[in-house]
Amino acid sequence: QVQLVESGGGLVQAGGSLTLSCAASGSITIFSIKDMGWYRQAPGKQRELVAGITRFGSTTYDDSVKGRFTISRDSAKNTVYLQMNSLQPEDTDVYYCYASGPSTRSWGQGTQVTVSS
């Protein structure tokens, strides 16, 4: 079982920046987490992938955040970061961290990001 604790959400003006962090703990080893990343979800909508990073460092981004968001990972700390620049009101959502193992996926509790215009 993997526990994920997120931090770094909040309120920011359009054009501003935030960095989200997600630390994994529990029954994990460096080999058990295949990839980590972030989804986001607005009320009444499906959760959508924002960015992901594999244990080998390969990254993927939703088209809407390419060039503005950067995902990185500190494997020694089992922590993933999402640097979000040039934030826009449409980025307002609850952001959820995930960690994928060989056969399961764990989720964080979610952190609110609100971008004011």
Secondary structure, DSSP 4 states (H G I P E B T S, - for coil): -EEEEEE--EEEETT--EEEEEEEEES--TTT--EEEEEEE-TTS--EEEEEEETT--EEE-GGGTTTEEEEEEGGGTEEEEEE-S--GGG-EEEEEEEE-SS-EEE---EEEEEE-
